[in-house]
Amino acid sequence: MYRLVLFLLIISIMQFVVKGVEANATSALSRIQYSFKLGLIGDALSLGGHYEYDAKKIKASGGYADYAKPGEANNGIGWGTANYHPGKVAGDMTDAGEVAVMLLKNIAEDKNYSFDSYASFWKKQIDEGYGSCNFQSVGRDAKGCPPGTKPGYINGGSRRTLQALASNPTAKGNARKALAANVNCLIAATHFLPLFLLAGDSKPDEESIVADAVSTVYISHNNADPVAACEFLTRTLYRMFYNSMPLADALNFSAAKMNHQLINKWLSDAQNKVTEATDPNSALSKEEFVDDIAITSMSRLWDIGKSEPIKIGKASPTEGALPSALYFSLKYKDNIEAGLIANANCGGDSAARGIVIGMLLGAQTHPVHLPSTHRWMTGHNMMKKVETLMEKLLPASSSKEL
């Protein structure tokens, strides 16, 4: 009897192991898809308070635990008085998510990726009206978009790149990349993730996908900081998708592999700040606005001539936005909802941070996933279209993930 029980136990263990191996065989594609969705959710959740820099005013206005239209709770200092997203409604995204979806559309059509194709596709979307309803064309108090226009934020780097393209609209390859603006914004490093969908469960060559990912920065930005950030995030996600490496280990591994002075500093700053913010004996951990203080304390003040200086940690430059995104990702690695909500309620350029936080937390192997019925999944205005586009990239032999 004992031998029979032992035999059955061994069989059960073997079946469990086999199922685990089978599950792991499809886990890369599943995590890629989920990581992309969570990134888009992180962006959309930030829409309401995007560029509001006063966390106290955000809280006093009710804060963000769900999608909101732009301008809600958005009446603070500096850029917070502006509505940068006229025509948008709750569940929409900023350009952080929308330009990433442009890449998804492009590769779903081509079944391949090339920089020139993506750059042309991006320009075509703008030529066909994307961003024609913006705060400059319709004003900051517009209730909607005039007929024939489309909402969409054209950030400063993109505007300068479009001006440069007017002088050489047929530029390709390196000549096209050279026309991108030398503007330092983290958002330029956040468009690349759909490239992993082309590989799915088939582990791609790391250097090839890194090179392709970095090239996506150059559609609108030609600055060393977002280029480094894009490489770092791509290598980190590669380790998480294909080696099932935990978030903290993947970050450390990728930083060591790159050995980039700024990447090392930004990651170290984030790690140290998480340690301080979660130490019950630290003064920081006892602050009501602990996350807001944490991300602004990692960076210098940026005096842009407004009534009050805006701290880099909450603004769009990579030097503050990336360590801030890493801070939220590491601190809230076991609680996706709390991490994305905390980010949105700190304000500033919460969208660029939000898409990075969502991607990193969504790529993890442990079960922290939001169900498909979650309000953020069902309330996201682009999610169904994104799922349809991702289906187009599934190999014929692949089971439907999504």
C-alpha positions in Angstrom: 0.0 0.0 0.0 2.8 2.3 0.9 4.6 1.7 -2.4 1.3 2.3 -4.3 0.8 5.7 -2.6 4.5 6.6 -3.2 4.1 5.6 -6.9 1.0 7.7 -7.3 2.7 10.6 -5.6 5.6 10.4 -8.0 3.3 10.3 -10.9 1.4 13.4 -9.7 4.7 15.3 -9.2 5.8 14.3 -12.7 2.5 15.5 -14.2 2.8 18.7 -12.3 6.4 19.3 -13.6 5.3 18.5 -17.2 2.4 20.9 -16.9 4.8 23.5 -15.5 7.2 23.1 -18.4 4.3 23.3 -20.9 3.0 26.5 -19.2 6.5 28.0 -19.2 6.7 27.3 -22.9 3.9 29.7 -23.6 4.6 32.1 -20.7 6.9 34.4 -22.6 4.1 35.3 -25.1 1.5 35.6 -22.4 3.8 37.9 -20.4 4.7 40.0 -23.4 1.0 40.6 -24.2 0.1 41.3 -20.6 3.1 43.6 -20.1 2.0 45.7 -23.1 -1.6 45.9 -21.9 -0.4 47.0 -18.4 1.8 49.6 -19.9 -1.2 51.1 -21.8 -3.2 51.0 -18.6 -0.5 52.8 -16.7 -0.6 55.5 -19.4 -4.4 55.8 -19.5 -4.7 56.0 -15.7 -2.4 59.0 -15.8 -4.4 61.0 -18.3 -6.6 62.9 -15.8 -3.7 64.4 -13.9 -1.0 64.4 -16.5 1.3 67.4 -15.9 -0.3 68.4 -12.7 2.7 68.8 -10.4 1.0 69.3 -7.0 0.2 66.0 -5.4 -1.6 67.7 -2.5 -4.0 69.3 -4.9 -4.6 66.0 -6.7 -5.5 64.4 -3.4 -7.7 67.3 -2.3 -9.6 66.9 -5.6 -10.3 63.2 -5.0 -7.2 61.6 -6.6 -7.1 58.9 -9.2 -8.1 55.2 -8.7 -9.7 54.9 -12.1 -9.6 56.5 -15.5 -10.5 60.2 -15.7 -10.7 62.8 -18.5 -7.9 65.2 -18.7 -8.1 68.3 -16.6 -9.9 66.7 -13.6 -8.0 67.6 -10.4 -5.7 69.5 -12.8 -5.4 73.1 -11.4 -2.0 73.2 -9.8 1.3 75.0 -10.3 3.3 75.4 -13.4 2.1 73.2 -16.2 -0.7 71.8 -14.0 -2.9 74.6 -15.0 -2.9 73.4 -18.7 -5.1 70.9 -20.4 -2.7 69.2 -22.8 -5.2 66.7 -24.1 -8.4 68.4 -25.4 -10.9 66.0 -26.9 -9.8 63.1 -24.8 -12.2 61.2 -22.4 -11.7 58.8 -19.5 -10.1 55.6 -20.7 -8.1 57.3 -23.5 -4.3 57.4 -23.5 -1.7 60.1 -23.9 0.9 59.9 -26.7 3.0 57.5 -24.6 0.5 54.7 -25.3 -0.8 55.9 -28.6 2.6 56.0 -30.3 3.3 52.5 -29.0 0.0 51.3 -30.5 1.1 52.9 -33.8 4.1 50.5 -33.7 1.8 47.6 -33.0 -0.4 48.6 -36.0 2.6 49.0 -38.2 4.1 45.6 -37.5 0.7 43.9 -37.6 0.4 45.2 -41.1 3.9 44.4 -42.2 4.4 41.2 -40.1 7.9 42.6 -39.7 9.7 45.6 -38.4 11.9 48.2 -40.0 12.8 51.7 -38.7 11.9 53.3 -42.0 8.5 51.7 -42.2 7.7 52.7 -38.6 8.9 56.2 -39.1 6.8 56.6 -42.3 3.8 55.1 -40.5 4.1 57.5 -37.6 4.4 60.5 -40.0 1.4 59.2 -42.0 -0.8 59.1 -38.9 0.1 62.7 -38.1 -0.5 63.7 -41.8 -3.9 62.1 -41.6 -4.9 64.1 -38.6 -3.5 62.6 -35.4 -2.9 65.4 -33.0 -4.7 68.0 -35.1 -7.0 68.7 -32.2 -4.4 69.9 -29.6 -4.0 72.5 -27.0 -2.4 74.8 -29.5 -5.0 74.5 -32.3 -8.2 74.5 -30.2 -7.2 76.0 -26.9 -6.9 74.5 -23.4 -10.6 74.9 -22.5 -12.0 73.1 -25.6 -15.0 70.8 -24.8 -14.3 68.7 -27.9 -12.6 68.6 -31.3 -13.8 70.4 -34.4 -15.0 68.2 -37.3 -12.1 66.8 -39.3 -9.6 66.9 -36.4 -8.4 64.2 -34.2 -7.1 64.4 -30.6 -3.5 63.5 -29.8 -0.6 65.2 -28.0 2.3 66.1 -30.2 5.1 66.5 -27.7 8.0 69.0 -28.1 10.4 66.5 -29.5 7.9 65.4 -32.1 7.0 68.9 -33.1 10.7 69.7 -33.7 11.2 66.5 -35.6 8.3 67.3 -37.9 9.7 70.7 -38.6 13.0 69.1 -39.5 11.3 66.6 -41.8 9.8 69.4 -43.8 13.2 70.1 -45.3 13.9 66.4 -46.1 10.6 64.4 -46.2 12.1 61.4 -48.0 15.0 60.9 -45.6 15.7 57.2 -44.8 17.9 55.3 -42.4 20.5 57.2 -40.5 19.7 60.4 -42.4 16.1 60.2 -41.0 17.4 59.4 -37.5 19.6 62.5 -37.7 16.5 64.7 -38.2 15.0 63.6 -34.9 15.1 66.3 -32.2 17.8 66.3 -29.5 15.2 66.4 -26.8 15.5 64.4 -23.6 12.2 62.8 -22.7 11.6 59.3 -21.3 8.5 58.9 -23.4 10.7 58.3 -26.5 12.0 55.1 -24.8 8.6 53.6 -24.2 7.3 52.7 -27.7 9.3 49.5 -28.4 7.5 46.7 -26.6 5.4 45.4 -29.5 8.6 44.3 -31.1 8.7 41.4 -28.7 5.3 40.2 -30.1 7.1 39.4 -33.4 9.1 36.8 -31.6 6.5 35.6 -29.2 7.7 32.4 -27.4 10.7 32.0 -29.8 13.6 33.6 -28.0 15.0 36.3 -30.3 18.6 37.3 -30.5 19.1 39.9 -27.8 21.3 42.3 -29.6 19.0 42.3 -32.7 15.9 43.2 -30.7 17.8 45.8 -28.6 19.0 47.4 -31.8 15.5 47.5 -33.2 14.0 48.8 -29.9 16.6 51.6 -29.7 15.8 52.6 -33.3 12.2 53.4 -32.3 13.5 56.2 -30.1 14.7 58.0 -33.3 11.3 58.5 -34.8 11.0 61.7 -32.7 14.0 62.0 -30.4 17.8 61.9 -30.9 19.1 62.1 -27.3 21.5 59.8 -25.5 19.5 59.5 -22.3 16.3 58.0 -23.8 18.4 55.9 -26.0 20.2 54.4 -23.0 16.9 54.1 -21.1 15.3 52.2 -24.1 18.3 49.7 -24.2 18.1 49.2 -20.5 14.3 48.5 -20.4 14.6 46.2 -23.5 17.3 44.2 -21.9 15.4 44.0 -18.6 12.2 42.8 -20.2 14.2 40.3 -22.4 15.5 38.7 -19.2 12.0 38.7 -17.6 10.2 37.3 -20.7 12.7 34.7 -21.8 14.6 33.8 -18.6 11.8 34.3 -16.1 14.1 36.5 -14.1 12.6 38.4 -11.2 12.3 42.2 -11.7 15.0 43.2 -9.3 17.5 40.7 -10.7 16.7 41.6 -14.3 17.3 45.3 -13.6 20.6 44.5 -11.9 21.7 42.1 -14.6 20.9 44.6 -17.4 22.6 47.5 -15.7 25.7 45.4 -15.1 25.7 44.2 -18.8 25.4 47.8 -20.1 27.8 49.3 -17.4 26.4 52.7 -18.3 27.3 55.4 -15.8 23.9 57.1 -15.7 21.9 53.8 -15.8 23.9 52.6 -12.9 23.2 55.8 -11.0 19.5 55.9 -11.8 18.9 52.3 -10.7 21.0 52.7 -7.6 19.1 55.9 -6.7 15.8 54.1 -7.1 16.8 51.1 -5.1 18.2 53.2 -2.2 15.1 55.4 -2.2 12.8 52.3 -2.0 14.9 51.1 0.9 14.5 54.4 2.7 10.8 54.8 1.9 9.9 51.3 3.2 12.1 51.5 6.4 9.6 52.0 9.2 12.3 53.8 11.2 13.0 56.4 8.5 11.5 59.8 8.5 10.5 59.5 4.9 8.4 56.4 5.5 6.3 58.4 8.0 5.5 61.2 5.5 1.9 61.4 4.2 3.1 62.0 0.6 6.0 59.6 0.9 6.1 58.6 -2.8 5.9 62.2 -4.0 8.8 63.2 -1.7 10.8 60.2 -2.7 10.7 60.7 -6.4 11.4 64.4 -6.2 14.2 64.0 -3.7 16.2 61.9 -6.2 16.7 64.8 -8.6 17.7 68.4 -9.0 15.3 71.3 -9.3 14.5 72.4 -12.8 13.8 76.2 -13.0 11.8 76.7 -16.2 10.8 80.3 -15.4 7.4 79.5 -13.9 6.2 80.8 -10.6 7.7 77.7 -8.9 10.4 75.4 -10.0 9.4 71.9 -11.1 11.4 69.1 -9.8 13.0 66.9 -12.5 11.8 63.7 -10.7 8.3 64.5 -11.7 9.0 66.0 -15.1 9.6 64.3 -18.5 13.4 64.3 -18.8 14.9 60.8 -18.5 17.2 61.7 -15.6 14.2 62.0 -13.3 11.4 60.1 -14.9 13.3 56.8 -15.3 14.5 56.5 -11.7 11.1 57.5 -10.5 9.5 54.8 -12.7 12.0 52.3 -11.3 11.2 53.4 -7.8 7.4 52.7 -8.2 8.1 49.4 -10.0 10.4 48.1 -7.2 8.3 49.4 -4.3 5.0 48.0 -5.6 6.3 44.9 -7.4 3.7 42.8 -5.6 0.8 45.1 -6.0 0.1 46.4 -9.5 -3.0 48.4 -8.6 -1.3 50.2 -5.8 1.8 51.0 -7.9 -0.1 52.5 -10.8 -2.5 54.4 -8.5 0.4 55.8 -6.5 2.1 57.0 -9.7 -1.0 58.7 -11.1 -1.5 60.5 -7.8 2.0 62.0 -7.8 1.3 63.8 -11.0 3.9 65.4 -13.3 4.8 63.4 -16.4 3.0 60.4 -14.9 2.2 59.0 -18.3 5.8 58.2 -19.3 6.4 56.7 -15.9 3.1 54.8 -16.0 3.8 53.0 -19.2 7.2 51.9 -17.9 5.8 50.8 -14.5 3.0 48.8 -16.2 5.4 47.1 -18.6 7.8 46.0 -15.8 5.1 44.9 -13.4 3.2 43.1 -16.2 6.3 41.1 -17.2 6.7 39.4 -13.9 6.2 35.6 -13.5 4.4 35.6 -10.1 0.6 35.8 -10.1 -0.1 39.5 -9.7 -2.2 39.8 -12.9 -5.4 41.8 -13.2 -8.3 39.7 -14.5 -9.8 40.5 -17.9 -12.9 41.7 -16.1 -11.0 44.3 -14.1 -12.3 47.8 -14.5 -9.0 49.0 -16.0 -9.2 46.2 -18.7 -12.8 46.8 -19.6 -12.7 50.6 -19.3 -9.7 51.1 -21.5 -10.9 52.5 -24.8 -8.2 50.9 -27.0 -7.9 47.5 -25.3 -10.2 45.6 -27.7 -8.4 47.0 -30.7 -5.0 46.2 -29.2 -6.1 42.6 -28.5 -7.3 42.3 -32.2 -3.9 43.6 -33.4 -2.0 41.2 -31.2 -4.0 38.3 -32.5 -2.8 39.2 -36.0 0.8 38.6 -34.9 0.1 35.2 -33.4 1.7 32.3 -35.4 -0.9 30.0 -37.1 0.2 27.2 -34.8 0.0 29.2 -31.6 -2.9 28.9 -29.3 -4.7 32.1 -28.5 -3.1 33.8 -25.5 -4.5 37.3 -24.8 
